[in-house]
Amino acid sequence: MTHPVRYWLMKSEPTDCSIDDALAAANATVPWTGVRNYQARNFMRDGMQVGDGVLFYHSSCAEPGIAGIARVASGTRVDPTQFNPQSPYFDPKSPPDKPRWLLLDVQALRKTRVLGLAELREQPELAEMRVLQRGNRLSITPLEEPEWALITSRL
């Protein structure tokens, strides 16, 4: 039995991994490392499946916004950066025998024009999008199918 395709917005700082970096990677696939929020981790673990659509969002940069289209390319596995003391994502409280953090692979499909927050906010149909909610800082958020359809039609 196949699952219905779901849609996600995934944030990455372009200095860590930009849409250009992802497109240049082998098979245009990158491991989505560094998720250190339990809710975002649970979305990966419990909700995301191979083939799901992804809006690749650049955050913490001069022009934050949706910068590309991607898809979930693998199931979850242990994120090795949590065990590496040299990694900015090192978690000394995550034991190797009971790891806290996971990753999955994301395959970049295409770069788009940057669709910024101001333009997203101009669309009344997107008013409930999590990325537009005050105080939302999650790096992974689910999208409703109408949100995906509206956004991708404008890219």
N, C-alpha and C positions, 0 to 999 in steps of 0.2 A: 504494500500500500504506500502510495506517495503522499507526502504532506503538501498542504497548500503552500505556494511560494509566499514567503514573508519578506518584509522590507525593513531595512535598518539604515540609520544614519550613524556613521562611525567617524569620530574625530581623530585626527593625527596632526601633530605639529609638523609643518613642512620641513623644519630643520632636523626632525627625526626620520620622517618618511613622508615625502610628498607624493602626489599623484604621478609626477614625472619619475620619481625613484621607483615607484611600484610598476609603472609601465616598462621601465628599463630592466627590471629584475627578470631572472630566468622564468620563463612561462608567465611573465607579468604577475608573479605570485609572491607575496610577502607574508611572513609570520606576523600576526598582530600581537606583539609583545607589550608588556608594561601596563596592562590593565590592572589597577590596584584599587578598585572599588567593587565591593561585593555584589551590588545590584547589576553592574555592567558585566561582571564575571558570570553571574547567574543567567543573564540574557544569552551569553555565549554558550554556556553549558546546557541550558534547558530549552532555549528557544531557537537558536540559530542552527540552520541546517544547510548542507551543501546545495548550492543553487539559489539561495536567497539573494535578493537584490540589495545592493549597498550604495548609498550616497556617500562618497568619499569627501569628507569635510576637513578643510584646513583650519586649524585653530591656533590661537596665540601667535598671530602673525599680523602683518600690516593690513592685509585684506582677507579677514576670515570669511569663510563661506564654502559652499559646495563647489568642489573643483573637479569632480569626476564621477564616473559610474563604475561600480565593481560588483563582484559577486562573492559569496562565501564559497571557498574552494576546498575546505576540509572540515572534518569534525574537530573537536577540541582535543588538546593534549597538554601536558604539563609545560608551563612556561619556564625554560631554564634560567632566565635572567634573575629569577627570585633567589637563586642559589649562588650567584656570582657577586662576590663582595666589590668587584670593580664596576658593576653595573649600577646605573642610577635607579634601577628597579629592584635592587637587592632587598630582600626581606629576611632579616635574621630570625624572625619568629616563624618562618615557614620551613618546617623540617622536610627533608627529602622523602621520608617515608609517609608523610601526610601533607603533601603540597597544598598550598592555598590557592595558587594562581594558575590560570590556564591561558592558552592562546589558541587561535585557529588561523588558517591561511586565508588571505583575501586575494582575489585575482582582479587586477585592474583591467577594465574593458576599454575605457576611453576617457580622455581628458575632455573637460567641458569649459565653457567660460565660467568664471567665478560668479556664483549666485549668492550674494551676500545677505546678511541678516536684514538689512533695511528693505531689500526687495522681497524677501520672504514675508516680512511683516506687512507689506502692502497687500497681500492676498488674504482676504477675510476667511477663505476656506482653510487656511493654514493656522488660524488663531490658536488651535489646540495642540499644535506640534510641540513636543517636549523641548526641543532645542530653543524654542521661542519663549518658554516659560521663565519667569524671574527665578534666579537662583539655581537653575538647572546647570550642572557642571558635568553630568555623566558623559563619558566618552563614547558610549554606545546607547542608542535609544531606538525603540521600535517606531515604525511608521505605519500609518494606515494606508491601504491600497489607494484611496482617492488622493492622499497627500503625495504618494510616489508618482501617480499618474500626472498630477498637475505639475509637479516639479520637473519631471523628466520631459514633459511637453515643452518646457520653457528653456531647456538647456541646449 
